[in-house]
C-alpha cells in the first residue's frame, strides 16, 4: 500500500471502509489454505501483512519497499516482521503485491523478478486499480502508470509463468458511485493530482463498509466491474 495514503489516514486506517473491506476481501480470497511466511512487495506500512499476521496462522512477514530509510525489524502480535529495502531469495509461501504493479513501467519484469525469488507452490495475491477510463487526479497523485481490466492483469500473471487460480473485481457495489463522481464533467481542465482517499463521517464510513460487506460473499464471481482487480495465482 502507498505510504502517501498511510499519511492521510494515520492510525485510523484499519477502520476506514476501503482498507477494512480490502483486508476482508484478501482473507476471503486466500481461504483456508495455510501459509506461514509472507513476502509483502511494495508493502509501505505493511498494513496487509499486519492484518494477516493478526488474523491467520502466518508466523512471519518480510515487507519490502524501496521507500524505507533503512532495514529494520519489529513484531506484530508477537510475530516477526522484517522491513527491507530489497531482498534476495526467501522461503515465502504467500507473496502480496497490493496495488504495486501499476506504479512501474515494466509490470511483467517486476513480477517475474519476485516469482524467481520464491519456491514452487508459493501463492501470489495481486491487486491493482481497475479500468483506465476511471483515471483521475488520484492516479496522478499516487504516480500510477496505468489501470487494469481483470483480463489484462490475468495476462500479466500468466506471462510471468504463474497459474491463475481466481480472478475477480471488488468494490462492485460502490463502483457506480465512484464512476459517477470521476466521470462528472469538470470543465476543460483535468482534475489536479490529489488523493480522493479521506476520513469520512462515521455514518458514511459505515454505509460504504456495509455495501462492501454485502458484496463480499459474491466477490469471487464478479468478473464484470469494480474499483479493484484481485488475482490469486500460484507458482507451478
Secondary structure as GFF3:
##gff-version 3
##sequence-region A 1 236
A	DSSP	alpha_helix	3	9	.	.	.	ID=ss1
A	DSSP	three_ten_helix	10	15	.	.	.	ID=ss2
A	DSSP	alpha_helix	17	30	.	.	.	ID=ss3
A	DSSP	beta_strand	37	41	.	.	.	ID=ss4
A	DSSP	alpha_helix	47	55	.	.	.	ID=ss5
A	DSSP	beta_strand	60	64	.	.	.	ID=ss6
A	DSSP	beta_strand	72	76	.	.	.	ID=ss7
A	DSSP	beta_strand	79	84	.	.	.	ID=ss8
A	DSSP	beta_strand	94	98	.	.	.	ID=ss9
A	DSSP	three_ten_helix	101	103	.	.	.	ID=ss10
A	DSSP	alpha_helix	107	115	.	.	.	ID=ss11
A	DSSP	beta_strand	123	129	.	.	.	ID=ss12
A	DSSP	three_ten_helix	132	134	.	.	.	ID=ss13
A	DSSP	alpha_helix	137	141	.	.	.	ID=ss14
A	DSSP	alpha_helix	150	159	.	.	.	ID=ss15
A	DSSP	beta_strand	162	170	.	.	.	ID=ss16
A	DSSP	alpha_helix	175	183	.	.	.	ID=ss17
A	DSSP	alpha_helix	202	216	.	.	.	ID=ss18
A	DSSP	three_ten_helix	219	221	.	.	.	ID=ss19
A	DSSP	beta_strand	228	235	.	.	.	ID=ss20
###
